[in-house]
């Protein structure tokens, strides 16, 4: 499990660790990890030109000490000091190793820029001098020290000017901004350097599932199991106006995880379902319901009927207008930013600027698990615990993909996963299946559903 900690938690862990090691140990560990990452990016050090953008404090110190390591490896290292204060020991180490101090200028020629402007304790946004220095170095690959300068580390927001990195080298643990958009977009690839913090870190409220976590949560058939013991999922989705929504919801549910799929929706969709999925049967008892996608006017009665069965429910699309009915139930609400804006009464732009805060607010307001769809989907449960999905491809932004996701989450609920696990595992599988199907090319929603069995087989293979 990948875990992300808050600035406060990281600071406390650093203080505890520093009490057990010689002074300066953490900075040296960070600097060597940073330097090695830069060397890997450049394919070596000799003759490479490295620019350090150096702010005050320990973040600038990390950059300066890393610059010293790079200089000793044959790189030509220049530091631009963007503050009247600087980490003096780090600057001395850089100069001793042959690095130099320069001044911001246009048309500079460097192979990489190291962003050591603002550390994790800094406020979001950048001062004018930093913005001007970045502009002078525009077009050069950027490696951020710990986090891209200017982002809000704990919320993932980017309310002001900030660095756009190609690689972020972070220390000890991930931070929220490495996982949560829009800041995650500014991080580029993220490289975690172990500096010994693990024993001192508390449990994290923000996580990201990894393949081994997903594999461990999937329910495999018992040798003596049958279709009913494996779980039955019911679909109430689609309508005469939107038949494809019902068909795609069924496709997601019929990935093979549950033992049976029942379709209990609009008659106009039934023939399409039978033609595409002859294994799907009609109404009956289920262990979970998926309600709302393309349901139009039938969404409210369909949700009321599903809740009356007192089984877990996926509340999707049209049914989200009646999410209050599911308050406090075993439910997964699956809005995108536009739908959540209507549910919370805030602008869509606010949702997209701080998805973490709004997903948590919605989970508490509705007392249910909220799956906020996006490039990095946020799954929040009441009380603040969150999982962020980092699988997927831009090609997944295609009509009907959310219908497949709803059906998949419903199947996982039917196998016995709780709503938080079902939503986060389903979102992970959905993104990974899209990547598998895409192969860096365009896909449609049905391709995602079709890729699920092969993906699941690869995860569960002995």
Secondary structure as GFF3:
##gff-version 3
##sequence-region A 1 462
A	DSSP	beta_strand	2	5	.	.	.	ID=ss1
A	DSSP	alpha_helix	7	18	.	.	.	ID=ss2
A	DSSP	alpha_helix	25	42	.	.	.	ID=ss3
A	DSSP	beta_strand	49	54	.	.	.	ID=ss4
A	DSSP	alpha_helix	57	72	.	.	.	ID=ss5
A	DSSP	beta_strand	76	81	.	.	.	ID=ss6
A	DSSP	alpha_helix	88	96	.	.	.	ID=ss7
A	DSSP	beta_strand	100	102	.	.	.	ID=ss8
A	DSSP	beta_strand	112	116	.	.	.	ID=ss9
A	DSSP	alpha_helix	128	136	.	.	.	ID=ss10
A	DSSP	beta_strand	142	145	.	.	.	ID=ss11
A	DSSP	beta_strand	167	171	.	.	.	ID=ss12
A	DSSP	beta_strand	174	175	.	.	.	ID=ss13
A	DSSP	alpha_helix	176	179	.	.	.	ID=ss14
A	DSSP	alpha_helix	183	187	.	.	.	ID=ss15
A	DSSP	beta_strand	189	193	.	.	.	ID=ss16
A	DSSP	three_ten_helix	198	200	.	.	.	ID=ss17
A	DSSP	beta_strand	206	208	.	.	.	ID=ss18
A	DSSP	alpha_helix	211	217	.	.	.	ID=ss19
A	DSSP	beta_strand	232	236	.	.	.	ID=ss20
A	DSSP	alpha_helix	243	253	.	.	.	ID=ss21
A	DSSP	beta_strand	260	263	.	.	.	ID=ss22
A	DSSP	alpha_helix	267	276	.	.	.	ID=ss23
A	DSSP	beta_strand	288	291	.	.	.	ID=ss24
A	DSSP	three_ten_helix	296	298	.	.	.	ID=ss25
A	DSSP	alpha_helix	299	308	.	.	.	ID=ss26
A	DSSP	beta_strand	312	315	.	.	.	ID=ss27
A	DSSP	three_ten_helix	317	326	.	.	.	ID=ss28
A	DSSP	beta_strand	331	333	.	.	.	ID=ss29
A	DSSP	alpha_helix	337	344	.	.	.	ID=ss30
A	DSSP	alpha_helix	348	353	.	.	.	ID=ss31
A	DSSP	alpha_helix	355	366	.	.	.	ID=ss32
A	DSSP	beta_strand	369	372	.	.	.	ID=ss33
A	DSSP	beta_strand	378	380	.	.	.	ID=ss34
A	DSSP	beta_strand	386	388	.	.	.	ID=ss35
A	DSSP	three_ten_helix	394	396	.	.	.	ID=ss36
A	DSSP	alpha_helix	401	414	.	.	.	ID=ss37
A	DSSP	alpha_helix	419	438	.	.	.	ID=ss38
A	DSSP	alpha_helix	445	460	.	.	.	ID=ss39
###
